[in-house]
Every structure is written in C-alpha cells, then in structure tokens.
Amino acid sequence: MSDLVFPSVYSITKDGFCKAFPLVPAYRFSQLRNLRMKGYDDMELYRNLGKYAIGFLEKSLSFGLFSSSVADAAVGSEASKIIVRLHDGFEVEAVCIKPVGASSATVCLSSQVGCNCKCRFCSTASISFVRNLDDYEIIEQFYHLKRLFGDIGNVVFMGMGEPLLNLDSVIAAARFFSDEEGISVRNITISTSGISKGILQLAARFPDVKLTFSLVCADDAKRRGLMPISVANPLSEVKKALLKYQSRNRRRITLAYPLFSGVNDSKADAMAIKSFAAGLICHVNLIPFNEGGRGGFKRPDPAGIKRFEKYLSNMNMPYSVRYSKGGEVNAACGELALRRKKAHADGNDAGKG
C-alpha cells in the first residue's frame, strides 16, 4: 500500500483508490462507491469489500469513513435540520425538506464555516467566517441527511456561507452528486447573494446547474444597506454576469426575494424588480420573511403579501410565493447554529459564576 491518506471515504477517487491500494482489484472501487452511496458510517458494513481492501481502507482514512459527525438534529413534519461537527470542531448546518407524500427530499448544504457577506437579515452573519469547506465536507452533509431521512432528489447550495466564494469545492461536490448519485444537473441549484466574478466563473466552468440570485431588493442604494456585499457587486455588474451565465444555457434564473414589511414591499420596489429583470429569463421566488432571522425585520401581514403579489401580477412578472417549511426547526440559515453558540456561551458564563 502507498502512503496516501484520505480524510474521508468521500474523498477517494478511482485513481486515488488504485494508487493507494495497488494490490486490491479495481472492481472493489465500484463496490466501495455502492456502499458509500448508502451513507454507511460503520466500517462493519463495508466488510464485503474483502479483508485486504478493508485493511488498506482502515489504515488510509485519517478520520474514519466520515471526517464529520452529526452533533445535533431538529426534526419537523416537513423540514429537518442537522448540525454537522467537522473534524476541527467547527460546526455547519444542513437542511432536509421533504413535504408529506414526497418520494424524495430537497437538501440545502453549507459551503463555508460562517460567512463574510454580512447580510443584515441572515443569522449566519452573526457567525464569523472561519474557512471554506473542502468538497468532501460538503458531500458528507448530503450523506448524513440521506442516512437519516432517505432518498434525495434535489440539492441546493444555500446553507451557511456564500457558495460562489468557495467555487472549487462547490463545483466538485455538485459534479460528485451528478456523477455518483445520478442527480440531474437540472436538480442542482447554486444560490448566491450576487458575486459578479463568481457568476462569471460559474458560467465558464459549470453553467449546467440552476442558479438562484438573492435579489432581496432591486434598488441599489437600499440593497447596499441590506447586503454590504453589494457595495463591491452593484446590481448593474450582477446583471451583466447573469446575462453571460444565461447565454451559456438559456435556463431560467430564480430571483429570490425575501419580503420584509416596510422595507422592500412597496409598488416602487416591485417596479424595480421588473426593471432589473428586463432581458433575463427569470422567475421571482417571493419569500415572506422568516422572523427567526436577525435585524428585527418583520414579515408583512397577509394583506401586505397579497398587495405585493398584485403589483407583480399587474406587471406580468412571473412569480410564486414560497412559505418557509422550516420554522419549527429553526431552518433559517445559521439560526440553529447561532442558538447553539449562544447556549454554549451562556453555559460557560454560568460556570464562571
């Protein structure tokens, strides 16, 4: 056996397997793939690989089959969230959404520990950025969820962190889900707060996936107050990048629009969306704000939501309304992790008394 070391069973490629285990028949890698697709976290369940392959595997995995573990879970009727503890002790979130009666789930995966975008309404913004995740750390979130909640049909990169600021790992993980799990690229979505350079890189490197842009507000000045990242990424530059991305695949882009009472819910705001959308093949995903986030923002009342819908409808702007399914499990990005962090800090303070 060579001295190659793998941090996770999900970091092993066919070439890496053959180099690390030259005495093991190559067909064993196909068996390995079939086993890891089940999300097994117990080496005993890999025993049919044969004693030589198992022996080499045990010596080559620096952290075990998974480099991470599930530290906490909140299970709801249609949405569940887990806290994944990484090998260095830091934690990220992953969410599984499975409506009643659905045969497979949609999962939302984190790409960074913390986030530097500092959106005023996002709980993750309260968690300082630490580092990017490696591709296998993103992939492991998927398999923790699959092991716990069953088949997965859709993958969305929109958990903690900004996916386009960790593009290498995100693309590698997306390709893994497509190649290994057979998930169509049409069922893989990358969500961004609007990193112009990252959108252009995605257009050049992996334009087949779906793209969601968190528009939030189509007025540049107002948006800068909500999303500091937009100072370096004004809407004019983001739109140029979106047009370039769309020229590569002609796929519809989703404009995610969390609706805040008295902030971005006026007729003028709706008209700004229409102006921004001109020339794009797009759809507005209207999301009444989940008040579990930060910043004291409020969700409009039902009449306010209907009023904004009417503005969009009257302008022939394609839209849908999506209500959060994760309120019962603190499914807003960063919310459960933030609560755990606060609880840990409070516990430490109590111990000092």
Secondary structure, DSSP 8 states (H G I E B T S, - for coil): --S--BS-GGG--HHHHHHH-TTS-THHHHHHHHHHTTT---GGGGGGG-HHHHHHHHHHBSS-S-S-EEEEEEE-SSEEEEEEE-TTS-EEEEEEE--TT-SSEEEEE--EES-SS--TT-GGGGS---EE--HHHHHHHHHHHHHHH--EEEEEE-SSS-GGGSHHHHHHHHHHHHHHH---GGGEEEEES--HHHHHHHHHH-TTSEEEEE-S-S-HHHHHHH-GGGGTS-HHHHHHHHHHHHHHH---EEEEEEE-TTTS-SHHHHHHHHHHHTTS-EEEEEEE--TTSSTT-----HHHHHHHHHHHHHTT--EEE---S-GGGT-STTHHHHHHHHHHHHHHHHHH-
